[in-house]
Amino acid sequence: MAKKSVKKTARKKEFSFGSVHVVNDPPKGLQAAGIKSVNLLLSFEDVLKLHIALQAAVLDLNSYDRGRVEGKNKGVNLCYFPEDNYITVKREDIPKKYQKKP
């Protein structure tokens, strides 16, 4: 007698690919409105563009000496413009109140 094969549907569990802490304080407008999170849904093509932009920013940051305070106080600014619905990626200095001490 042949065994019946049991088909199981593959389910993907919801999970995060990672998370990071944001250096600066959240915008006051979001806190005042009681908004706890903002979801941004990106198409595959836009995720690839964002990935390339982040890679370019990381490569630029890698040119700084991380053993020195100046190198440790560089970062990446992801700026979301909700009215225009786009994100920019820039290298910036970390504001003084959030900088690591020597």
C-alpha positions in Angstrom: 0.0 0.0 0.0 1.4 3.4 -1.1 1.8 6.1 1.5 -0.2 9.2 1.0 1.9 12.3 0.8 0.8 15.1 3.0 1.2 18.5 1.4 2.0 21.2 3.8 1.6 24.8 2.7 4.7 26.8 3.3 4.0 29.7 5.5 6.4 32.5 6.1 6.3 33.9 9.6 6.4 37.6 10.0 9.8 38.7 11.2 12.2 41.5 10.9 15.5 41.4 8.9 17.0 43.5 11.6 16.6 46.8 13.5 18.8 49.6 14.6 18.5 52.4 17.1 17.9 55.9 15.8 20.4 58.5 17.1 18.1 61.6 17.3 14.8 62.1 19.1 11.6 61.2 17.2 9.7 64.1 15.6 7.4 65.8 18.1 4.5 65.8 15.8 4.4 62.0 15.7 4.6 61.8 19.5 1.9 64.4 20.0 -0.4 62.5 17.6 0.2 59.3 19.5 1.8 57.6 16.4 4.0 54.7 17.6 5.3 53.6 14.2 5.3 54.4 10.5 5.2 51.6 7.9 6.8 52.3 4.6 6.0 49.8 1.8 8.5 49.8 -1.0 8.5 48.0 -4.3 11.3 45.6 -5.1 12.9 48.1 -7.5 12.8 50.8 -4.8 14.2 48.5 -2.2 17.1 47.8 -4.6 17.7 51.6 -5.0 17.6 52.1 -1.3 20.0 49.2 -0.8 22.4 50.7 -3.3 22.1 54.1 -1.6 22.8 52.7 1.8 25.8 50.7 0.5 27.2 53.8 -1.0 26.7 55.7 2.2 28.4 52.9 4.2 31.3 52.8 1.8 31.7 56.5 2.2 31.6 56.2 6.0 34.2 53.4 5.8 36.7 55.9 4.5 36.8 57.6 7.9 39.1 56.3 10.6 36.7 54.7 13.1 39.4 54.7 15.7 39.2 58.5 16.0 36.3 60.5 17.5 35.7 62.2 14.2 35.1 58.9 12.4 32.8 57.6 15.1 30.6 60.7 15.0 29.6 60.2 11.3 26.3 58.7 10.4 23.6 58.2 7.8 20.5 60.3 7.6 17.4 58.6 6.1 14.9 61.4 5.4 11.3 60.5 4.5 9.2 63.1 2.8 5.6 62.0 3.2 4.1 64.7 1.0 6.3 63.7 -2.0 6.6 60.0 -0.9 10.3 59.5 -1.2 13.3 58.8 1.0 16.8 60.3 0.7 20.0 58.8 2.1 22.8 61.2 3.1 26.0 61.1 5.1 25.9 63.5 8.1 27.7 64.3 11.3 26.0 63.1 14.4 24.6 66.1 16.4 26.9 67.0 19.3 24.4 66.0 22.0 24.4 62.4 20.6 28.1 62.1 19.9 30.3 59.6 21.5 32.7 61.0 24.0 36.5 60.5 23.4 
